């Protein structure tokens, strides 16, 4: 059987994207907390981590995730916004992430 070229792509052609992050290899890996300098680490609370898990990994709606955590939807939204900002900062700036209990 002879090789046949793939069919042309369907839909809109992709637009070029502007990326401001230099194209260098990057990697992130878990490390023991004792090896991470807490002065430069981005600290995420357990509440923020749980909110991220419920919404993005367990794919619950914000209402369902808020009910499961026992908080209001507004509080869950603020936890998600804070966690997303911290994770984005850590990824772009190559900072370690520490998960710590929320202060009382």
N, C-alpha and C positions, 0 to 999 in steps of 0.2 A: 504494500500500500504506500503510495507516494505521500510525501509531506505536503500539507496544505496550510497556507498562512491563516492565522486567526482572523475572525471577522473584524471589521472596523469597529472601534468603540462606539457605543450608543450614548445619546444624551449630549449635554454640553461638553465642549472641550475644557480641560482643567485650565484655570487661570494661574499665571505665575504668582507665587506668594513671596511676600517680603518677610524675611526672617532676620531678626536683629541679634540672635545668639550665634556666636562663632561656631562653625561646623567642626568641632573637635570631638574625639571620642570621649564619652562620659559613661561612668558606671556608678551604681549605688549598690551597696551590700550591707546587710545587718552587721553590727559590731557589738561586742559586749559594752554595756554602759560605762564600765570602768575605763575603757580606752577612748572615750569621747570627751573632749574638753567642753564642759557645760557652758563656758563663757562664750563660745562661738556657735554652739548648737542652737537649732530652732526647737523650742519646747512646745509640744502638743499635749494637751490634757487628755485624760482618759475619756472625758465627755466628748471632746472633739473627735477622737479616734472612733468611738462608738457611733457617733452620728455619721461619719464617713462610711463606716462599715455597713450600717443599716441601709443607707440610701444608695450607695454605689456598688456594694458587693451583694447585699441581700435584695437589692432592687425594690425596697419598700418606698411607698410615697412618703412625702414629708409628714403628712397627717399620721400615717401608720407608724413611722419611725418615732415621732413625738410621743404617741400613745405608748409605744413599747418602752421608751425611756422615762415616761412619767413627767414630761415637760410640755410646755405649750409649743405650738407650731412656730411661733415667733422666736422662742428660745432656740429651737432646733435650727431654724434658719440662720440665726446668729452664730451658732456653733459651727455649722457648715461653712459659712462665709469666712470665719476666722481660720478654720482648718485649711480650707482651700488656699487662702492667701499665704499661710505659713508653708504649706507643702510646695506651692509654686516658687516662693522665695528660696526655699532650701534647694530645690532642683536647679534653678537658674544660677544661684550663687555657689553651688556645690558645698552646701553646709550640711552637717550631720543633723539628723532629727532624733530628739529624745522624747519618749512618751513618759509623762509624769502625772501623778495623781493631781486632780484639781485642788487648789488651795481651799481650806474650809471657809 
